[in-house]
Amino acid sequence: MKQVIEKKYLLNFIYKNVNTNINSLKEEFNISTSTVYRLLHQLRDENWIVIDKNNIIYKPFSYINIQEDNTKNIIQNAIAYKSHELINNGDVICLSGSSTTMSLMIPFIVMNKENITMISNSVLVLKNYLDYYNLAVEKNIILLVIGGTIKKQFYAFNGEYVDNIANNLNIEKAFFGTQSIDPQRGLFMDTLLENMVEKKLMEISKKNYLIANYEKFQTKGLFKWADLNELNGIISDINLDDIEFSNKNIEKYIMKIEDINW
C-alpha cells in the first residue's frame, strides 16, 4: 500500500514539474537513487510516463486518470489528441489563441512528431511549449510566437502589429477555437477584437480546422467572425453526423474517448 501511495505522489510531482530529474525526486521525497529508479521504471511500464534521456515526462491522459471530477479536462485532452493526429512531420501549423485546447496539443505534438514549425499568438501555447522545450528542440519542433498587445482576458497577442506579420506567413494547417458555432451561419464571438488575428490567419492558411467541444454548440455568440465554408474540418466530441452544416463538404473528426489508448 505504501508503494502505491509513493507512486501516486511521485506522478503528481512529475506532472507539476515538467523538468523533473532523478536528483530533484530524491530531494523532494528523501529516497535513495535505487528507489527512484524502481518507482520510475514501474510508472513507465504501467504507461504513466515517458523517460527520454534525462527527461521524465508524464504521458498525456495518464495524470487525469487519478483525478476526480475531471470530465471537461478529459474531453479537452481527447479533442487535442484527435487534432494532433491531423499534423504530419514537417508541417508548418498555426495554433490560434482563442482556445485552451490548442495548448493541450503541445505535449502530443512534442512526443509524437518531429520537424514541425508552430505559429501562434497564444500565451498558453507559449507556456506549454516552454514546459517541453528541451525535448522540442531535440526533435526540431519550433514555435514562432506572433507578438503584439496582450489582452489578459484572451490570453493571446492581438493588434495591428500581429496582423502585419500574419500577412507574410506560409501556413499549411491552422487550428482555431470559437465561442459558439451555428451549423448554418458560422462561427461567433461576443467581441470581434479577440478574433481579428484569427480571421487573418484563417485567410492565409491552406487548410483550416475548428476545434469545438459540445459546449460550443450550446452557447450563442454576438458577432459572426467566420463562415463555415472557410473551414476544411471540425474536430469535436459530439456526433457531427447528426448535425446539418451549411458547408456540405466539411470534414468531420469525431473524438470518442473510448478510442484512446490510455
Buried (B, 14 or more C-beta within 10 A) or exposed (E): EEEEEBBEEBBBBBBEBBBBEEEBBBEBBEBEEEBBEBBBEBBBEEEBBBEBEEBBBBBBBBBBEEEEEBEEEBBBBBBBBBBBEBBEEEBBBBBBBBBBBBBBBBBBBBBBBEEBBBBBBBBBBBEBBBBBBBBBEEBEBBBEBBEBEBBEEBBBBBBEEBBEBBEEBEBBBBBBBBBBBBBEEBBBBEBEBBBBBBBBBBEBBEBBBBBBBEEBBEEEBEBBBBEBEBBBBBBBBBEBEEBEBEBEEBBEBBBEBEEBEE
